Amino acid sequence: MSGTPFRSGVERNYPLPHAGPEALLTEPLVNSVAAVLVGYGFPRLTAPDDRTALKSALVAFLYNPQENGT
């Protein structure tokens, strides 16, 4: 898998080609990330909108946006 060039000359591994967030981004993964954040002192995700926002942030980091019309 070829990464994306970065200014330092090192190829980036992220974002991944967009294969659909459901491919690897599962609820257990979101729960694990939330638990790590809590472990570092961040507040718990108590509202459904908090979980949705975390999932959206992970999608934005992990995947390239889909091209329009593809």
SVG drawing of the C-alpha trace seen along z (x, -y; Angstrom):
<svg xmlns="http://www.w3.org/2000/svg" viewBox="-28 -20 40 24">
<polyline fill="none" stroke="black" stroke-width="0.4" points="0.0,0.0 1.4,-3.3 1.1,-6.2 0.6,-9.9 3.8,-12.0 4.3,-14.4 6.5,-17.5 9.2,-15.6 9.6,-13.2 8.2,-10.4 5.1,-8.6 2.0,-8.9 -0.2,-5.8 -3.3,-7.9 -5.8,-8.8 -6.6,-5.4 -8.4,-5.0 -12.1,-5.3 -13.5,-1.7 -16.4,-2.7 -16.1,-3.4 -17.9,-0.2 -15.0,1.8 -12.9,1.4 -14.5,-1.3 -16.7,0.8 -18.5,-0.1 -15.9,1.8 -13.2,-0.3 -15.1,-3.5 -15.6,-2.2 -11.9,-1.5 -10.9,-4.9 -13.4,-6.5 -12.0,-4.4 -8.5,-5.5 -9.6,-9.1 -11.2,-8.7 -8.0,-7.0 -6.2,-10.2 -8.6,-12.4 -11.1,-13.3 -14.8,-13.2 -16.9,-10.1 -19.1,-10.0 -22.5,-10.2 -24.7,-11.6 -25.4,-9.8 -24.2,-12.9 -20.8,-12.6 -20.3,-9.1 -21.5,-10.2 -19.0,-13.1 -16.1,-10.8 -17.0,-8.4 -17.1,-11.3 -13.7,-12.5 -12.2,-9.0 -13.7,-8.7 -12.2,-12.1 -8.7,-11.0 -8.8,-7.5 -10.3,-7.8 -10.1,-10.0 -13.5,-11.5 -15.3,-9.7 -15.1,-11.4 -18.4,-12.9 -20.1,-10.6 -18.1,-7.5"/>
</svg>
